[in-house]
Amino acid sequence: MTPDTAMPATPDVAGGVTPVAHLSERNLRANAGLAPIAPADDVLTADAWGHGAEWVASVLSSLGVDARDLDAATLFGLPGGDLRARPVLSLRGQVLGTKPLLRGEGVSYGYTHRAPRDTTVALVTGGYAQGVVRSLGNVADVVIDGHRHRIVGRVAMDVCVVDVGETRPARGTDVVFFGDPDHGYPSLAEWTDATGWSAGEIVASVGSHAVRAVHA
C-alpha cells in the first residue's frame, strides 16, 4: 500500500479482539496414552511449553499419569513425536477488515511486498507480540473460510496483512495460523521450516503471549 492508503500498523483493539491459542483437552488426553514412558523432557517446563503447566498437570493427574515420564513432542502433538498424536495447541486470529490493494502498492513496514496484481488484503489480529514470528511474512499461509492465503509484508506487533485475492471475509471471520493439518490447517512443521525455530520454541512463545482458551 502507498503511504496514503496503508492500513494502520496497530489497529484499534479496544473491543478485546486478540489472537487466541486454542487448547484441545481431548487431544491432550489422547496423546497422553501415546507418549513414551521415558523421561525425555520435562513437559511442565516453560509453563508446559506454553500450554499452561497448571492445566496440563491437572489433566495428567486426572489420568493418573506422571508428567515426568512423558515425551513432550508426543504429548503436545509436535513434529518429531508419535505420528498418531494430534496438535494440542492451535493459533487463531480474526479478520479486522479488508480493502483493495492495487498492483504495485506495498504492504506494511518497508513495503517488502508489492502487489503483483490488483487484489484484496485483510488486516488480521496476530503479530510478533503474540508469537507470529516476523519471518513468516511473505512465506507462510493462514486459512480463512477453508482456503489458504499468504501473509504478505512484514508482520507487525499485533497484526499482519493477508492477501485474500477475490474473497471478502467479513470482520470477525476466523483465521487459523496453524493447527491440525488433518483438518487442512497450516502445520507447525511449516512454521519451523519458515522460521528456523523449533516446534517447542514456537508453541512456548505463542502460548505464553496469546490469550489461551481450553476446549473439550
C-alpha positions in Angstrom: 0.0 0.0 0.0 1.1 3.5 -0.6 1.6 5.8 2.4 -1.8 7.5 2.0 -3.6 4.2 1.7 -1.6 2.0 4.1 -3.5 0.1 6.8 -2.6 1.1 10.3 0.2 -0.9 11.9 -1.6 -1.0 15.2 -5.4 -1.5 15.0 -7.9 -0.4 17.5 -8.3 -3.5 19.6 -10.3 -1.8 22.4 -13.0 -4.3 21.9 -10.7 -7.1 23.1 -10.1 -8.7 19.7 -6.9 -10.6 20.1 -5.5 -13.9 18.8 -6.3 -16.9 20.8 -4.2 -20.1 21.5 -6.8 -22.8 21.4 -6.0 -25.8 23.6 -7.7 -29.2 23.0 -8.2 -31.2 26.1 -9.4 -34.1 24.0 -6.1 -34.2 22.1 -4.0 -33.8 25.3 -5.8 -36.8 26.9 -5.5 -38.9 23.8 -1.8 -38.0 23.3 -1.0 -38.9 26.9 -1.8 -42.5 26.0 0.7 -42.5 23.2 3.6 -40.7 24.9 6.5 -43.0 25.6 7.1 -43.8 29.3 10.6 -42.3 29.4 11.9 -39.1 30.9 12.7 -37.5 27.6 11.6 -34.0 28.6 10.2 -32.0 31.4 6.7 -31.4 29.9 5.8 -28.8 32.6 8.8 -26.6 31.9 8.3 -23.2 30.3 4.7 -23.2 31.5 4.2 -26.7 29.9 5.8 -25.5 26.6 3.2 -22.6 26.5 0.2 -24.9 27.1 -0.2 -23.9 30.7 1.5 -26.0 33.4 -1.4 -25.9 35.8 -3.9 -27.1 33.2 -1.6 -29.8 31.8 -0.7 -31.1 35.2 -4.4 -31.2 36.2 -5.4 -33.2 33.1 -2.5 -35.6 33.5 -3.3 -36.1 37.2 -6.9 -37.0 36.4 -5.5 -39.7 34.1 -3.1 -41.0 36.8 -0.1 -40.1 34.6 3.2 -38.7 35.9 4.2 -35.7 33.8 7.9 -36.6 34.4 7.5 -39.8 32.4 6.3 -38.4 29.2 7.8 -37.3 25.8 6.8 -33.7 25.3 6.7 -33.9 21.4 4.1 -36.7 21.5 2.1 -35.3 24.5 1.6 -31.9 22.7 1.4 -33.3 19.2 4.5 -31.6 17.9 6.7 -32.6 14.9 9.1 -35.3 16.0 6.6 -37.1 18.2 4.3 -40.1 17.5 2.7 -39.6 14.2 -0.7 -40.5 15.7 -0.6 -37.7 18.1 -2.7 -34.6 17.2 -1.7 -31.0 18.0 -3.0 -29.7 21.3 -2.4 -26.0 20.5 -3.6 -24.0 17.5 -3.4 -20.3 17.0 -6.4 -18.4 15.7 -7.0 -14.7 14.9 -9.8 -12.7 13.4 -10.2 -10.5 10.3 -10.4 -6.8 11.3 -11.3 -5.6 7.9 -10.5 -5.8 4.2 -9.5 -3.2 1.5 -8.4 -3.2 -2.1 -4.7 -3.3 -2.9 -3.8 -2.2 -6.4 -1.0 -3.6 -8.5 2.4 -2.1 -7.4 1.1 -0.9 -4.0 3.1 -2.0 -1.0 2.2 -3.6 2.3 3.3 -2.9 5.9 6.7 -1.5 7.1 9.3 -1.1 4.4 6.9 -2.4 1.7 8.7 -5.8 1.5 5.7 -7.0 -0.6 4.2 -5.2 -3.5 1.1 -6.5 -5.2 1.8 -8.2 -8.5 -1.9 -7.7 -9.5 -5.0 -5.9 -8.2 -6.2 -7.9 -5.2 -7.8 -7.6 -1.7 -6.0 -7.7 1.6 -7.3 -8.4 5.1 -5.9 -7.0 8.3 -5.7 -9.8 10.8 -5.2 -9.9 14.5 -1.9 -11.6 15.5 1.6 -10.2 15.3 5.0 -10.8 16.7 3.8 -9.8 20.2 1.6 -12.9 20.1 4.2 -15.3 18.7 3.6 -14.7 14.9 7.3 -14.6 14.0 8.3 -11.7 11.8 10.0 -14.0 9.3 6.6 -15.6 8.4 5.8 -12.5 6.3 5.7 -13.3 2.5 6.4 -17.0 3.4 3.6 -18.6 5.5 -0.1 -19.1 4.8 -3.2 -18.9 7.0 -6.6 -20.5 6.5 -9.7 -18.3 6.1 -13.1 -19.9 5.3 -11.3 -23.1 4.4 -8.9 -21.6 1.9 -5.2 -20.8 2.3 -4.0 -17.3 1.9 -0.5 -15.8 2.2 0.7 -13.5 4.9 2.2 -10.5 3.0 4.6 -7.8 4.1 6.3 -7.6 7.4 4.4 -8.9 10.5 3.7 -6.0 12.8 3.4 -6.1 16.6 -0.3 -7.0 16.9 -1.4 -7.6 13.3 -0.4 -8.9 10.0 -1.8 -8.5 6.4 -3.1 -11.4 4.4 -3.7 -11.4 0.6 -7.2 -12.8 0.3 -7.5 -12.4 -3.5 -11.0 -12.1 -4.8 -12.7 -13.0 -1.4 -14.2 -10.6 1.0 -14.1 -12.2 4.5 -16.3 -10.3 7.0 -14.9 -8.6 10.1 -14.7 -11.3 12.8 -14.1 -14.2 10.4 -11.9 -16.9 12.0 -8.2 -17.0 10.8 -6.1 -20.1 11.6 -2.4 -19.5 11.7 -1.6 -23.2 12.5 -3.4 -26.2 13.7 -4.1 -29.8 12.8 -3.0 -30.5 9.2 -5.5 -33.3 9.1 -8.2 -30.5 9.1 -6.5 -28.6 6.3 -4.7 -26.1 8.5 -1.1 -25.0 8.2 1.1 -27.2 10.4 3.8 -26.3 12.9 6.3 -28.0 10.6 5.6 -25.2 8.0 6.4 -22.7 10.7 9.6 -24.4 11.7 10.7 -24.6 8.1 9.9 -20.9 7.6 11.5 -19.5 10.8 14.3 -21.9 11.8 12.7 -22.1 15.2 11.9 -25.5 16.8 8.3 -26.5 17.3 8.8 -26.3 21.0 10.0 -22.7 20.8 7.0 -21.7 18.7 4.3 -23.2 20.9 6.1 -21.9 24.0 6.2 -18.4 22.6 2.6 -18.4 21.3 1.2 -20.0 24.4 2.9 -17.5 26.7 1.9 -14.4 24.7 -1.5 -15.1 23.2 -4.7 -15.5 25.1 -5.3 -19.2 26.0 -8.6 -20.9 25.8 -9.3 -24.6 26.7 -11.8 -26.6 24.6 -13.1 -30.0 25.2 
